[in-house]
Amino acid sequence: MRIVVLSDTHIPRSAADLPAKIYDEIKRSDMVIHAGDFADEEIFEKIKGLGKEMHAVCGNMDSPGLRRRLKDKETINAGGLTIGLIHGHGAPRDIAQTARDEFGKVDAVIFGHSHATMNVNKDGVLLFNPGSPTDTIFAKEKTYGILEITNGKITGKIIKL
């Protein structure tokens, strides 16, 4: 199973649209996961309209309309594994642990908020932040993520744009 992971897209504030490369990745993937801060409902609807299974949570910069539609956190079953999904909050230095603490037994936790990428296995749990594909305010590069689930194992990859 191949999953495109996005967060902190901030459209239309940071960009008019996602880079074309991400749409190509979505076409080749089984699922899309977005860890919040779409900013506007239009990009949410555009990604959802691509016809892939999609899971998303709201972030602190999302519109009131998205906040009404999306949960703060979600637990996803994908490829036989359990993934916790949350935008995250608080200080960037503590965000991975703060996000992890929101979930019980999971195989991975996906979060955003800090715009800083993370792809670390800690105590048997993948902690994964894809960064932002449109904004470099808190990061040096624009990025997104790919998760692959094979034979009951999950691996992450950060893709630089």
C-alpha positions in Angstrom: 0.0 0.0 0.0 1.3 3.4 -1.0 0.1 6.6 0.8 0.7 10.2 0.0 1.1 12.3 3.2 0.5 16.0 3.2 0.3 18.7 5.8 0.4 22.5 6.1 -0.5 23.2 2.5 -1.9 26.7 3.4 -3.6 27.2 0.1 -4.3 29.9 -1.1 -2.1 31.7 1.4 1.2 30.1 0.6 0.5 29.0 -3.0 -2.3 29.0 -5.6 -2.2 25.1 -5.8 -0.2 22.1 -5.0 2.8 21.3 -7.2 1.9 19.1 -10.2 4.3 16.4 -8.9 2.0 15.8 -5.9 -1.0 15.2 -8.1 1.1 12.7 -10.1 2.0 10.9 -6.8 -1.6 10.8 -5.7 -2.6 9.1 -9.0 0.0 6.3 -8.3 -1.1 5.9 -4.7 -3.8 4.1 -2.8 -4.6 6.7 -0.2 -4.0 10.3 0.7 -3.6 11.5 4.3 -3.5 15.2 5.2 -2.5 16.3 8.7 -4.3 19.7 8.6 -3.9 23.3 7.7 -5.4 23.0 4.2 -6.4 26.6 5.0 -9.3 26.7 2.5 -12.0 24.2 1.6 -11.3 24.4 -2.1 -8.0 22.5 -1.9 -9.7 19.9 0.4 -12.4 19.3 -2.2 -9.9 19.2 -5.0 -7.8 16.5 -3.3 -11.0 14.6 -2.2 -12.2 14.8 -5.8 -9.3 12.8 -7.1 -11.1 9.6 -6.1 -8.5 8.1 -3.7 -9.4 7.1 -0.2 -8.7 10.2 1.9 -8.2 10.9 5.6 -7.7 14.4 7.0 -7.9 16.3 10.2 -8.2 20.0 10.8 -5.3 22.3 11.8 -5.1 25.6 13.6 -5.1 27.6 10.4 -8.1 25.9 8.7 -11.2 27.8 7.8 -14.3 27.6 10.1 -16.0 25.4 7.4 -13.2 22.9 7.5 -13.1 22.9 11.3 -16.8 21.9 11.3 -16.2 19.1 8.8 -12.9 17.6 10.1 -12.0 16.0 13.4 -9.1 17.1 15.5 -7.6 13.6 15.4 -8.4 10.3 13.7 -7.2 6.7 13.9 -6.9 5.0 10.5 -6.6 1.4 9.6 -4.4 1.0 6.5 -2.8 -2.2 5.2 -3.5 -4.0 8.5 -1.8 -1.3 10.5 -3.1 1.4 12.8 -2.1 5.1 12.1 -2.8 8.0 14.4 -3.4 11.3 12.6 -3.4 14.7 14.3 -2.3 18.2 13.2 -0.4 18.9 16.4 0.0 21.9 18.6 2.5 23.6 20.9 6.2 24.1 20.7 8.0 22.5 17.7 10.6 20.9 20.0 7.9 18.9 21.8 5.5 18.3 19.0 6.4 14.7 18.1 6.0 13.5 21.7 2.8 15.7 22.1 1.3 14.1 19.0 2.4 10.6 20.1 0.8 11.0 23.5 -2.6 11.5 21.8 -2.8 7.9 20.8 -2.6 4.5 22.5 -1.3 1.5 20.6 -0.6 2.5 17.0 2.0 1.6 14.4 2.6 5.2 13.3 1.6 8.8 14.2 1.4 11.4 11.4 1.4 15.1 12.4 2.2 18.5 11.0 2.1 22.0 12.5 5.8 22.6 12.7 6.5 22.4 9.0 9.7 20.5 10.0 10.0 17.0 8.6 10.4 13.9 10.7 10.7 10.3 9.8 11.8 8.5 13.0 10.9 5.1 14.5 10.7 5.5 18.3 9.9 2.5 20.5 8.3 0.7 17.5 6.2 3.6 16.4 6.9 5.6 13.2 6.7 9.4 14.0 6.1 11.1 10.6 5.8 14.8 9.7 5.8 15.4 6.0 6.6 19.1 6.3 4.9 21.5 3.9 4.8 21.3 0.1 4.1 25.1 -0.3 5.8 27.0 2.6 9.3 27.4 3.9 8.6 29.8 6.8 9.8 27.2 9.3 11.7 24.9 7.1 14.5 25.1 4.5 12.7 23.1 1.8 9.2 22.3 0.6 8.4 18.7 1.2 5.7 16.0 1.3 5.8 12.3 2.4 5.2 8.8 1.1 4.3 5.9 3.4 4.6 2.3 2.2 3.0 -0.6 4.0 4.4 -4.0 2.9 4.1 -7.3 4.8 2.9 -5.6 7.9 5.7 -3.0 8.1 5.4 0.7 7.5 8.2 2.9 6.1 8.3 6.6 5.4 10.1 8.7 2.9 10.3 12.5 2.8 10.3 13.9 -0.8 11.9 17.3 -1.5 10.3 19.5 -4.1 
